[in-house]
Amino acid sequence: MFNKIMKRGQRKPSKSEAIEPPIPTTAAPDVTVNHASRMPAAPPQAPTLVPIPQNPGVVEVLPMLKDVPLSDRHVVFIRKLQNCCIMFDFSDTMKSAREKEIKRQTLAELVDLVQSGSCKMNEIMQEELVKMISINIFRCLPPSSHEMGLEGGDPEEDEMFMDPVWPHLQLVYELLLRYVVSSDTDTKVAKKYLDHSFVLKLLDLFDSEDLREREYLKTILHRIYGRFMVHRPFIRNAINNIFYRFLFETERYSGIGELLEILGSIINGFALPMKEEHKLFLVRALIPLHKSKCVTSYHQQLSYCITQFVEKDYRLADTVIRGLLKYWPVTNCGKEVLFLGELEEILEVTQSAEFQRCVVPLFRQIGRSLNSSHFQVAERALFWWNNEHIVSLIAENRHVILPIIFEALEKNIRGHWNQAILGLSSNVRKMFLEMDTELFEKCQRQYEEMEAGAGDREERRELAWKRLEEVATQI
């Protein structure tokens, strides 16, 4: 047994093991031990490099990794990572300009190295890489515009916020992205360092006002979700919590649109039958996102996610449509136009049985939109009759729909101020007449009888008020 152990101990290292660091890369403590009585032993084969500098604020000039012997490459790699852990003040562009440029060049070299796969990283190198990335990107974000009292301006006219640290930050994000997508990255090893805590801090950065940073974060988080299956439930739950905090606490979060873009791809990959947790996420988080004042900033992505749910499971159409009606805007005409457009997209993938369940509350709201004094709202509602699928659904349920919206159409034709609305309303009226003449004439008679009795109802109302006034004066 002893001989076997000795033989194992004398085993030659393989090529992949030749770049393993002989000792941890942490700096040695400042302790001196005097062994004067001991004879100096034969020095081991140590790297021919100078020790790691003791001053953490000094950027060390190191050779290019391609010029370093293979046996020393891992040490230089780690020392370059330690160089990149040094942070600089970018409020003054001239301060430490040389050191900033050295760090930028080092980061660019590391990006090329990871992208090319010419240096396979062991666990210690990966740990140091993620540590350096964390030091650079996990930071206090600059004050947002609403915290500085600048939220009153027009977002389309305001200049986009640009983080002055971006020259370094971009390269760090690119390095993280290349590390995540690299075929040389072993997910079993990487998940030790790209853990739940790392992902949670990454999600917090989505509140950055720098659009460039949020784009990188969106891509990286999507890649992490795709490669690390162990993180998928955690990521979905963390995004859910961000939406809850946005809806019920802060009502401010810069990265809602980017998170919804990621969710659009995630929802597209849901398996059927859909899990109950996914349906709850739709009802409790996605649909309530419509009530926010700033829904216009992320409505396109939100609408895509909602439509994806209905495409996946047509039975959700009734739930989604009633949810939109619950949060229907009353005075915000721009928001109402968005809702009408989203409803049209949902109805395009809605089947007849689900449409019949919500047809009455849906077209009561459409009737109110048809009579809107804002011509864009009325116009957007009338455009529904240009959609063949929606027209077919309306034709199947015309006995329910026409009595609901007939009065709205007649009011538009008789008195709307916008000529385009008059023309569109006349076209819709003609379409119903061609669908079912008997039904149309019936609705028209009912409307005329109602108009004829309007004078009598007005007289009875005024008489009731006069009697009430007389009773009040006698008290």
N, C-alpha and C positions, 0 to 999 in steps of 0.2 A: 504493500500500500504506500509506503514511504517513497519507494522508487517511482511509482506512478505520479505522486504529487510533485516530485522533483522534475519529472519529464514535462509535466504541464507547466511548471514554472519556467522552463527553458524554451517554451514555444516561441517561434519567431513571429514578430508582428506582421500583419498583412499590410498591403499598401494603404487601405482605407484607414488603418489604425496609425499609420505613420505620421498623420497630422494631428493626432489627438494631443491635447496639451498635457504635459507631464504633471503639472500642478495647477490648482485653481488660480484664476487670474486676479483675484482680489489682492490689493496692496498689502504688503507685509507690515506688521505693527512696528512702531518706532522703539524697538527694544534691542539692546546690544548685549550679547552673551560672550564672555571671554573664556576660551578654551585653550589657554596658554600651555597647560600641562599635556594637551593631546597632540600627538604627531599629526601633521597635515596629511590627510588621505588624498588619494588620486582624485582630481576633480572630475565630476561626471560630465557627460556630453550635454552641456547646456546651450541654449540658443546664443548666438553671437551678437545679440542685440543689447542695447543699453537698457537698464531697468526703467520701469514706468516712472515718469516724472512725479515728484512729490507735490508740486504746486498745481492744484486743480484748475487754476484760472489761466494757465498758459497753454496755448495750442501748439502741440509739438509737430514739427515738420517731419513727416515720415515718407519713406520711399513708396513708389507705386507697387501695388501688390504683385503685378506681373514681373517686376524686377527682383522680387524677393525669392530666395530658395524655397522649394516646396515644404521643407521641414520647418521653416520659420513663418510660413504664411499665416498660420492660425494666430500666432502671437501678434503679428503686425495688424491683422484684421481686428483683433480685440482692442488693440491700442488705438486704432482709428475710430472704433466705436466710442471709446472713452473720450477721445478728442471731440467727438460730435455731441457729447453730453454737456459740453460747456455752452451756456446760454449767453446771449448778447443783448444789449440794449439797442433797439432799432429806431428809437425816437430821434437819435442823432446819427445820421447816415455816415458821418465822417469818423465817428468813434469806433476804434478797433476795426478799421476797415480791412487791414491786412489779415487779421485773425478770422473775420467773417468770410473773407474770400477763401482762405484755407479750408474752413469748415464746409463751405459750399462745394469746393472741388472734391473734398473727401466724400461728401454725401453723394455727389454725382458718380464718383468711382465705385462706391458701394452699390449703387443702383445698377450700374452696368455689370458689376460682378455677379450679383444675385440673378439678374435677368439672363446672363449668358450661361449660368450654371457651371462655370469653370472651377469654382471652389465649393465643394460640398461641405456644408456646415455640420459640425457635431452639436451635441446638446448644449455644451457650454457656450459655444458661439451663438447659437440660437437664443439662449437665455440672455446673453449680453445684447444681442440685436434688439430683442423686444424691450429690454430695459432702456436702451438708448431711445427707441421710438417713444416709449411711454414718457420719458423725461421731456421730450420735445413737444409732443402734441397735447398731453394732459396738463392743462394750464388754466388759469382764470381767464375767461373770455373778457374782451373789452366791454365797457358799459354799452348796453343797447340804446337805440335811439329814444325809446319811450322813457328810459331811466334818466336820460340827459335832457328831457323835455323837448325833443325834436320830432315828435310823432304827428304833429299837426300838418306837415307838408304833404304834397302830392308824391306818392311813392314812385310814380313814373318819371317825375321831374327831378327828384332827389338823386344825388350821386350815390352809386353803389359803394358800400363800405368795403375797403380793401385793407386787410391786415398788413402792417408794415413788415411783419416777420415772414411773410409769404415766400420770399426767395429761398429760405431754409426749409420752411414748413412744407412747401410743395415737394421738395426732394425727399423729405422724411415720409410723407404720405405715399409717394411713388415707390419708395423702398418697401414700405409695409405692403402695398398692393402686389409688388413683384414677389415678395416673400410668400404671400397667401396663395397666389396663383401658380407659383413655381411647381413644376412636376417633381423637383428634388425635395420639396417640403413634405416630410412625413407627418400626416395629420395626427397620428398617435403621439408623436413627440411635441408637435406644435401646440396641441390643445392644452398642454401643461402650462404654457405661457400665454397663449391667447385664450384665457379662461373666462368665466362668467364676469369676474371683476373687470377685466380688460374690456369686454364687450359692453358692459354697463357704462363705463367711462367713455367709450366710443360713442354711445348713444347720446350722452350728455352734450357732446360736442356739436350735435346737430342744431343746437340753439345758436350757433355762430351766425353772425350777420353777413359773413363773407361767403358769397355764392360759390366761389371756387372751392372753398374748403368743404362745403356741404356736398358738392358734386363728387369730390374724392371720397368722402365718407359714405355716400350712397353706394358707390361702386364697391368699396372695400367691404362694407357690411353685407352687401348682396353676395359677394364672393365667399365671405365667411359662412353665411347661411347655406350656400350651396355645397361647400366642402366639408364643413364640420356639422354632421347630422346631430351630434350630441347637443349642439347649441340651439337647434331650431325651436323647440318649445320655449326655451328661455328667452330667445330673441322676440318671438311673437308676444309673449307675456309682458316683456319690458316695453315694447312699442305700445301695447294696450294700456299700460300704466301711464305712459307719456301722454296718450290721448285723454285719459281720465283727468290727469293733472291740468292739461290744457283746457278742457271743457269746464271743469268744476272748481278750479282754483285760480290759475294765472290768466287764462285767455290770451296768452302770448307765448309763441314758440316759433322760431324762425324756420325749422326744418320739417314742418308738417307735410309739405308737398313732397319732399324727398322721401320721407318715410312711407308715404302713400304710394310712391312709385315702386318702392321695394315690395310693398304689399301686393301691388298689382301683379307682379311676377309670381309671388308666393301663392296668391289665390288661384292663379291660372294652373298651378300644379296640384291643387287639392284633389284628393282621390274621392270617388263616389262609392257608397253614400257618404255625404258630408258629415263630419263629426259635429256633435252638439256644441263643442267649445267654439267651433268656427261660426256657427249660427248665432251664438251668444255674442261673439265679437262683432258681428254685423249689426245686431240689434242694439247693443249697449255702447258701442264705440263709433262705428262708421256712420250709421244713420244720424246720431246726435251731432256729429261734426257739421251738419248742415245749419245748425242754429247759430254758429259763431258769426260775429260781425265781420270778420275778415275771411269769410269762406271763399270770396272771389280769388284770393291768392293761391288757393289750392283746389278749387272746384273741379278743374279738369282731371286731376289725378283721382280725386274722390269719386267723381262720376264713373271713371273707368273701373275702379274697384267695385262699386255697387253693381255695375252692369255685369262684371265678371261673375259675381255671386249668382245673379239671375240666370246667366248663361249656363252656369254649372248645375243649378237646381231650379228649374222653372217654378217649383212650388213656392219659392221665396218671393215671387213677384208681388203678391197681395201684401205681404209684410212690408216690403220695401216701399210700395206706392203709398200705403197708409202712413208709413213713417215719414215720407216726404210731406204729405198733407198735414201732418201734425206740426211740422216746423215751417209751414208755408209763410213767407214774409207778407206783412200787411202793408207797410209803407215804403219798403225798399224795392223800387221798380227794377233796378239793375239785377238784384238778386232774384226777383221773380222771373225775369227772362232766363236766367241760368237754370232755375228749377224746371221751367217749361221745356227747355232743351234737353235736360237730363231725363225728364219723364218720357219724352219722345224716344230717346235711346232705349229706355227700359221697356217701353211698349213694343218696340221692334222685336224683342226676344221673348215677349209674353204670349202665352197660349190662351185660347179662347176661354177655357174653364176658369183660369186665374183672373182673367179680365172681368168676367161676369161678377166675381166676388166683390170687386171694388168699384164697379162702374158708376154707382149712384154718387158716393162722396167725391169721386174723381171729377165727374162732369158738373157737379154743383160748383166745384172750384173753377173749372174751365169756364163755366158761364160767367162767373165774376170776373175772370181775366179777360173774357171777350168784351166786357163792358168797361174795361179800364180806360180812364181818360189819357193814360200814357200810351201813345200809339204803338210803341215797340212791344209792350206787353200784349196788347190786343193782336198785333200783327203776328207775334210769335205763336200765340194760341191758334190763330187761324191757319198758320202754316202746317198744322197737324194734318189738315185735309189734303195736303200734297203728298203724304206718305201712304203708299199703297197698302201696306200691312195694317196701319192704323185705320184706314178707311174701311178695310174688310172687317175689322173688329167692330167698328161703328155700325156698319151695315147689318151685321148679325144681331146687334143689340139696339137697333134704331127705335124700337117701340119704347125703350127705356130712356134713351139719350135725347131724342128730339123733343119730347115734352119738357125736359129739364132746360135745354138751351134755346128753345124757340123764342122765348121772350127776349133773351139777350141779343139774338140775331136781329129781331125786328127793331129793337131800340137802336142798334148800330145803323141799320139801313135808314131809319127815319131821322136820326139826329146826331150821328157821330161827326165830330169836327174835321176828321182827317179823311181825305178822299180815298186814300189807299185802303183804309179800313172799310169804307162804304163798298168799294168794289169787291174786296175779299169776302165780306159778309154776304153780299148778293150771290157770289159764286157758291158759297157753302149752302145757302138757302136753296138755290137751284139744284144742287147736288142731292139734297134731301127730297126735293120734289120729284126728281127722277127716280130715286130709290123706291119711294112708296107714296104715290099720289094720295091715296085714301088717308093714310096716316097724317100726311102734311095738311090736308084740308081739315081734318079733325082738330089738329093743334091750332090751326089758324082760326077756326070758329071759337075755340075755347079762349084764345087770346083776345079776339074781338069782343066776346061776351064779358071778359074780365075788364077790358078797357071801357066798355059801355057802363059797367057797374061801378067804375072808379069814381064817377061823380056822386052817385048815391052814397057810396062809402065815405066820401069826404064830407058830405053833408051830415051824415050820422055822427061822424067823429067830432065835427065842430059843435053839434048839438049836445053831445055828451060833455064836452068841455064847458059849455055854457051852464049846464045843469050843475056841474061840479063847482063852478065859481059861485053860483047862487047859494048852494049849500054852505060853501065856505064863508060867505058874507053873513049868513044867519047865525053862525056859531059865535 
